[in-house]
């Protein structure tokens, strides 16, 4: 595929995100996007804030403002922190955008006209204490399947089963905690997911072996349990209005009961995935506005999503395991239904990378409980590359991973300070002191240098393959092994010893060492872009760089003899024991294991 479309699960608007959110979606998507751009592929990385739903209404009320103002403020905060972490979104949109309103309503109309949406009178939970209907997530009780006592009415976080509020044992309001709740009739729209069961199963089965087992097992579990139709409207004020557009008739000639649906909005889990597409329209409109040409033509952004124009696009999604069901069942049902009305179909995901959870000392990171390290606090403590490296080197790919300050300290000190930082500092400082800060010429490569080239090329090919396959732990390990090759070479070549008797031999070793540093900057950029930029600047190399060729030519000869270089400032300062003790005191430590 010549074009790569990337989306990461939309971070919810209510609060600054923690490291677990980074690990499960946005950061691995960014690493992949940077890698694909370096390989010269046209790449579009789209993300957005997920802004609708009851949590937004409640958070806005708690902040003493309206939902629209609250979302605008929080979007700016999340956008700023993401950029500070180096997240290279091509566009960071908003699910409350006019583009998403229009597309959400357009899809609903098409689904209705195709007969895939129907009206139903349902029993909804009403809280007398709160004087409002409670959306699924704001009814809490005991899961009837696993006994988890804090299951929400839409899904049990513990066993991932999809629930209905009426399924919960001992239900209560998440708003007030009141058990004074009752069931009332309310009319809603349902997406008839059940009619897509066979088609979905065939599609998901076709992904076996290419999607992670985590993803296909979750999706097939839903299908094996019997795919249920899903309500796509809610009794809320903040969201995409249901009755704000003209509905056409369904195959039976019926139109929705607009009066009965008055005041309702589309369910956040229906409109949020549509924002992936709508955010692409936002991106195109923003570019057109910058160019002074007005709103973008549909063809400008639909070429990524729709019909023959999208045939050369590989669409890759990134998300945590709790989001997998909605992206392997709900959103595909929407697109399959809409595509029955389209002459040029919308693109379904090609590759879906799902992640387990990143825990904090055995307990979950929690936005609501402020447990764990959050993006703003992380940046107060250390530069972003420390966090980026540790998270991706410990990506929760095949099982949950656990963050602990002691392991974090040990790994970033060993990998970043001792291996990469030490190598770059040694070779650059030696060049400055013994070769006037100039890439030296003279001398001919020997057996040691030729072995280095072969070893580096083999490891580079392995690393590149892991990156293409989005195997992040293996990628990080291979990248670290490349750095180790550099240190081993310097130890064996020992230019500081050779220069005493054979300046040409020292020159060869220094030249190879500097070229290794340049290579490291190129291939480390997806993981640690800020350090890569510093190394590149010190060596006079362009940033971001093009990925090195894998054909064996020129991998260690990018720097021409005679080029002036300078040692970059210290790339990575070690994390000290005193810092760890202070951070454990501030954020908590192993005692959480007994509290979780």
Secondary structure, 3 states (H helix, E strand, C coil): CCEEEEEECCEECCCCCEHHHHHHHHHHHHHHHHHHHHCCCEEEEEEEEECCCHHHHHHHHHCCCCHHHHHHHHHHHHHHHHHHCCCCCCEEEECCCHHHHHHHHHHHHHHHHCCCEEEEEEEEEEECCCCEECCHHHEEEECCCCCCCCEECCECCCCCCECCHHHCEEEEECCCCCCCEEEEEEEEEEECHHHHHHHHHHHHHCCECCECHHHHHHHHHHHHCCCCCEECEECCCCCCECCCCCCCCCCCCCCCCCCCCCCCEECHHHHHHHHHHHHHHHHHHHHHHHHCCCCCCHHHHHCCCEHHHHCCEEEEEEEEHHHHHHHHHHHHHHHHHHHCCCCCCECCCCEEEEECCEEECCEECECCCCECCEHHHHHHHCCHHHHHHHHHHCCCCCCCEEECHHHHHHHHHHHHHHHHHHHHHHHHHHHHHHCCCECCCCCCCCHHHHHHHHHHHHHHHHHHHHHHCCCHHHHHHHHHHHHHHHHHHHHHHCHHHHCCCCHHHHHHHHHHHHHHHHHHHHHHCCCCHHHHHHHHHHHCCCCCCCCCCCCCCCCCCCCCCCCECCCCCCCCCCCCHHHHHHHHHHHCCCCHHHHC
